[in-house]
């Protein structure tokens, strides 16, 4: 189950879908967005560092690669849109980290 949530989180970062109401690059993608998936991951006791590293950051790395290759721009607002999708959820997950 946790692998599915993390994979969906990563894909939604790539798609630029902050919430379930947002359209991504693939307009047919439905279901929860990054915020909802981050909360679902926390609710399922997935460690915050796993959420951030394997979901949010991994998705942003792909956004960066595709942006650099010219694949996402201009159809997709590239780093800006993906970045907006990663900031809030990263902050939410970070609150759960044990220092």
N, C-alpha and C positions, 0 to 999 in steps of 0.2 A: 504494500500500500504506500509506504513512504517513497519508494522509487517512482511511483506514478505521480505523486504530488510534486516531487522535485522536478521530474521531467516536464510536467505541465507548467510549473512555475518558470522554468528555463525557456520554454517555448513562448510563453506569454510575454516575457521580457523581450525576446527577439521580435515578437509581433507588435510590441508597443502597446499592450493592453493593460492599463492600470486597473480597471474594474471590468466586471462582466458586461457593462453597457458600452464599452469602447470597441471600436472596430480596429482590427489589426491590419497588417499588410495583407494577410489572407482574410478577406472579408467574410469567409464562411466559418471561421473559427468562432465557436460559441463556448459558453460555460464560464466558470469563474475566471477573473483576471488576477493580476499579480497580488493585489491587496487581499483578495479573498483567499487565494492559495497560500499566501504567507500565514494568514491566520489559521487556515486549516492545518498547515504543517505544524504550527505551534500547538494547536489543539490535539494533534496526534503525537505529541511529545517528540517530534523530530528536533534534534539539537539545533539551536540557532546558528552555530557555525556551519553546520551542514546546509541549512537553508541558504545562508549567504554565499558560501563557497560553491556548492554544487548546483544551486538554482539561479540566484540573482547574478552573481559574478560570472558564472559560466555563460549565462545568456548574454551579458554585456560584452564578454570577450568575442562572441560570435557577431554581435552587432558591430563591434569595432572592426573586425576582419572584413565583413561584408561592406561596411562603409568605405574602408580603405581600398577595396577592390572595385568600388563604384557600383556595387550591386544594389544597395539600398537607397542611394541618393539619386535623383531628387524625389522619387516616388514615396519614399519613407523619410521622415525627418531625422533619420539616422541617430546619432548619438543623443541629440536633444530629446527625442521622444523616448528612446530606450532609457536614457538617464532619468527622466521623470518617473518612469516605471520602477526604477530601482531604488530611488532615494527613500521614499516613505516606507516601503517594505523592509529595507535594510535597517532603518531606524527602529521599526517595530520589532524585528527579530533581534537586534542588538540589545534591546532591553532585557532579553531573557538570558544573555550571556552571564556566566559566573566568572567573576574576576578574583 
